[in-house]
């Protein structure tokens, strides 16, 4: 069964074609990579799958349901798109608690457990504004996975992560995949995708191709 | 969600503090008032306006100062709440309709904070007079102005809705410009001698600008004759209130329709 399915998806913004005739099928419980240069359309494609942008043509199906303006977002989704905004004056735990409070499906223990998984101290009172870039990125990963979503869309998730943190990230992705999550990771660095992706697509000028070309990067 | 609400209140508190300091500076520093007055008078002299017109325009400009922090900080609020930088909040919403209403409530809260900041600053300025005791004329003046407690924040909210609606169609870099334009358009509308505009303007959010006259101790007769407070506040206050509610409904419907079809970039 395909968890994510895009059919003839096209998107035009201010007269510019940013995604062109995208046909993509991501089977359930797969880790798929999107590989492409800067401004090739990776982030826009993740926005399309997440329902943040509306199609000019074509459709997006997630778990068999077409995304519409009445139901724009997939029901169970974790996301990192570009830089994730947090509340700078609160600790990492407080920020996650605010976000978790929207759906109210997990408790404090689960939030603390997630913070530990990404290598952050759940009892650390340091405000997020004092976090290093790597810590912010780990917090962003934590907010995406804490509610155990069925779909994870991650845009450049390994940005600012050191070698050790990349290892942690890889293990988390494999754990999430074992749990049953379908994961799509976008990056311009092939090695980052090779950390955990079983297959990956190459995207160029808003068009998608099966398999990335090594010489492209 | 308590902390999220607290964060918003803190942001609006900053807006209120800016407004409070600005109003106090204007009230307590004659230098600021006189320099402002001189600059404006000089600018107006270039257009060869009469003294009466100058005073009217000065009052309008005072009103502009009172609105600047609100419209500059509030311009594009909805736009920023529906962007992909807020994706982690957006995708968690169980009901987008509730999220939309919550954001509208925050716009109103913004206007309310702005209003009370002005009110407190004015109260501080008038404190010595209040200790001297209120005359019957003062009480009448306050009674005439009392509907503004509801109308002023409501009108600020409607202005923000207009500005926010425009920003949903334009790039974010123009937000401040659109906020400022709203104030200038407001001033210009009063100067256009067309019956249709002057009729409409009495029921627009701009009508609550008579708030300017709070703190100006003038006789009741003069008040009624020169600025029509008797007519506006006794004759049209209810229509103005209903008109503002209708505008809120109208703008909310258009805004929500736009938000349902726009891209959250």
Contacts between the chains, C-beta under 8 A, distances in Angstrom:
chain1	res1	chain2	res2	distance
A	13	B	263	7.0
A	13	B	265	7.6
A	47	B	84	6.0
A	47	B	263	7.8
A	47	B	264	7.6
A	47	B	265	7.5
A	50	B	87	6.8
A	50	B	91	6.4
A	51	B	91	7.7
A	52	B	84	5.2
A	52	B	87	6.1
A	52	B	90	7.4
A	52	B	263	7.0
A	52	B	264	4.3
A	52	B	265	7.6
A	53	B	263	4.1
A	53	B	264	6.9
A	53	B	265	6.9
A	54	B	261	6.4
A	54	B	262	7.8
A	54	B	263	6.1
A	69	B	260	4.5
A	69	B	261	5.8
A	70	B	260	7.7
A	72	B	96	7.0
A	73	B	90	7.0
A	73	B	91	4.7
A	73	B	93	7.5
A	74	B	91	7.7
A	77	B	91	5.4
A	79	B	87	5.3
A	79	B	88	6.3
A	79	B	91	5.7
A	81	B	84	4.9
A	81	B	85	8.0
A	81	B	87	4.8
A	82	B	84	6.7
A	82	B	85	7.0
A	83	B	85	6.9
A	84	B	85	8.0
A	84	B	87	7.9
A	84	B	88	5.6
A	85	B	85	5.0
A	85	B	86	6.5
A	85	B	88	7.4
A	87	B	3	7.4
A	87	B	4	7.7
A	87	B	7	5.5
A	89	B	7	7.7
A	90	B	3	6.6
A	90	B	7	8.0
A	94	B	3	6.1
A	97	B	3	7.3
A	98	B	1	6.9
A	98	B	3	5.2
A	98	B	4	4.9
A	99	B	88	6.1
A	99	B	89	7.0
A	99	B	92	6.5
A	101	B	1	4.7
A	101	B	4	7.3
A	102	B	1	7.0
A	102	B	89	6.8
A	102	B	92	4.1
A	102	B	93	6.6
A	102	B	94	7.6
A	103	B	92	5.2
A	103	B	94	6.5
A	143	B	88	5.6
A	144	B	88	7.7
A	147	B	92	8.0
